[in-house]
Amino acid sequence: MKEVAKKIAEALEKQSIFWKDHFLQRMLQRKITMKNIFDVLESFEIIEEYLDDKPFPSYLLIGHSEKEPIHVVLSLNDEDVELYMITVYRPDKKMWDETYRRRKK
């Protein structure tokens, strides 16, 4: 996953980010700001991989903004080093453990 994290950082550095309509709608709906998103992307951990997603593998990231956990799902075009922002949300305590890194069973 370190290689994926490096590619994500590389795409961010070259500002190769594509914002899906769904992502932007969820940001507005959930009152998550661009600052929140970039706080997460500055220091994140990949907690789930969806390697079979098409057209590119997707990843669930956790990061924090203003001491609040936020999950971001993005897809990575590894070849062209591009990010496709899919969705964003604040993890629900009922569905996630206390670290917000593992789903409750």
Contacts in CASP RR format, 6 or more apart in sequence:
PFRMAT RR
TARGET T0000
AUTHOR 0000-0000-0000
METHOD contacts of the structure
MODEL  1
MKEVAKKIAEALEKQSIFWKDHFLQRMLQRKITMKNIFDVLESFEIIEEY
LDDKPFPSYLLIGHSEKEPIHVVLSLNDEDVELYMITVYRPDKKMWDETY
RRRKK
1 46 0 8 1.000
1 49 0 8 1.000
4 46 0 8 1.000
4 49 0 8 1.000
4 59 0 8 1.000
4 76 0 8 1.000
4 78 0 8 1.000
5 44 0 8 1.000
5 46 0 8 1.000
7 76 0 8 1.000
7 78 0 8 1.000
7 81 0 8 1.000
8 41 0 8 1.000
8 44 0 8 1.000
8 59 0 8 1.000
8 74 0 8 1.000
8 76 0 8 1.000
8 83 0 8 1.000
10 81 0 8 1.000
11 17 0 8 1.000
11 76 0 8 1.000
11 81 0 8 1.000
11 82 0 8 1.000
11 83 0 8 1.000
12 41 0 8 1.000
12 83 0 8 1.000
14 81 0 8 1.000
16 80 0 8 1.000
16 81 0 8 1.000
16 82 0 8 1.000
16 83 0 8 1.000
17 82 0 8 1.000
17 83 0 8 1.000
17 85 0 8 1.000
18 82 0 8 1.000
18 83 0 8 1.000
18 84 0 8 1.000
18 85 0 8 1.000
19 85 0 8 1.000
20 84 0 8 1.000
20 85 0 8 1.000
20 86 0 8 1.000
20 87 0 8 1.000
22 86 0 8 1.000
22 87 0 8 1.000
23 85 0 8 1.000
23 86 0 8 1.000
23 87 0 8 1.000
23 88 0 8 1.000
26 32 0 8 1.000
26 87 0 8 1.000
26 88 0 8 1.000
26 89 0 8 1.000
27 33 0 8 1.000
27 34 0 8 1.000
27 37 0 8 1.000
27 88 0 8 1.000
30 88 0 8 1.000
30 89 0 8 1.000
30 90 0 8 1.000
32 70 0 8 1.000
32 88 0 8 1.000
32 89 0 8 1.000
32 90 0 8 1.000
35 65 0 8 1.000
36 65 0 8 1.000
36 66 0 8 1.000
36 68 0 8 1.000
36 70 0 8 1.000
37 65 0 8 1.000
37 70 0 8 1.000
37 72 0 8 1.000
37 85 0 8 1.000
37 88 0 8 1.000
39 63 0 8 1.000
39 64 0 8 1.000
39 65 0 8 1.000
39 66 0 8 1.000
39 70 0 8 1.000
40 61 0 8 1.000
40 62 0 8 1.000
40 63 0 8 1.000
40 64 0 8 1.000
40 65 0 8 1.000
40 70 0 8 1.000
40 72 0 8 1.000
41 61 0 8 1.000
41 72 0 8 1.000
43 63 0 8 1.000
43 64 0 8 1.000
44 61 0 8 1.000
44 62 0 8 1.000
44 63 0 8 1.000
44 72 0 8 1.000
45 61 0 8 1.000
45 62 0 8 1.000
45 63 0 8 1.000
45 101 0 8 1.000
46 59 0 8 1.000
46 60 0 8 1.000
46 61 0 8 1.000
47 60 0 8 1.000
47 61 0 8 1.000
47 62 0 8 1.000
47 101 0 8 1.000
47 102 0 8 1.000
48 59 0 8 1.000
48 60 0 8 1.000
49 57 0 8 1.000
49 58 0 8 1.000
49 59 0 8 1.000
49 60 0 8 1.000
50 57 0 8 1.000
50 58 0 8 1.000
50 59 0 8 1.000
50 60 0 8 1.000
51 57 0 8 1.000
53 75 0 8 1.000
55 75 0 8 1.000
55 77 0 8 1.000
56 75 0 8 1.000
56 76 0 8 1.000
56 77 0 8 1.000
56 78 0 8 1.000
56 84 0 8 1.000
57 75 0 8 1.000
57 76 0 8 1.000
57 78 0 8 1.000
58 73 0 8 1.000
58 74 0 8 1.000
58 75 0 8 1.000
58 76 0 8 1.000
58 86 0 8 1.000
59 73 0 8 1.000
59 74 0 8 1.000
59 75 0 8 1.000
59 76 0 8 1.000
60 71 0 8 1.000
60 72 0 8 1.000
60 73 0 8 1.000
61 71 0 8 1.000
61 72 0 8 1.000
61 73 0 8 1.000
61 74 0 8 1.000
62 69 0 8 1.000
62 70 0 8 1.000
62 71 0 8 1.000
62 91 0 8 1.000
62 100 0 8 1.000
62 101 0 8 1.000
63 69 0 8 1.000
63 70 0 8 1.000
63 71 0 8 1.000
63 72 0 8 1.000
64 70 0 8 1.000
68 90 0 8 1.000
69 90 0 8 1.000
69 91 0 8 1.000
69 100 0 8 1.000
70 88 0 8 1.000
70 89 0 8 1.000
70 90 0 8 1.000
70 91 0 8 1.000
71 88 0 8 1.000
71 89 0 8 1.000
71 90 0 8 1.000
71 91 0 8 1.000
71 100 0 8 1.000
72 85 0 8 1.000
72 87 0 8 1.000
72 88 0 8 1.000
73 86 0 8 1.000
73 87 0 8 1.000
73 88 0 8 1.000
74 83 0 8 1.000
74 84 0 8 1.000
74 85 0 8 1.000
74 86 0 8 1.000
75 83 0 8 1.000
75 84 0 8 1.000
75 86 0 8 1.000
76 82 0 8 1.000
76 83 0 8 1.000
76 84 0 8 1.000
77 83 0 8 1.000
77 84 0 8 1.000
91 100 0 8 1.000
94 104 0 8 1.000
95 103 0 8 1.000
95 104 0 8 1.000
96 102 0 8 1.000
96 103 0 8 1.000
96 104 0 8 1.000
97 103 0 8 1.000
97 104 0 8 1.000
END
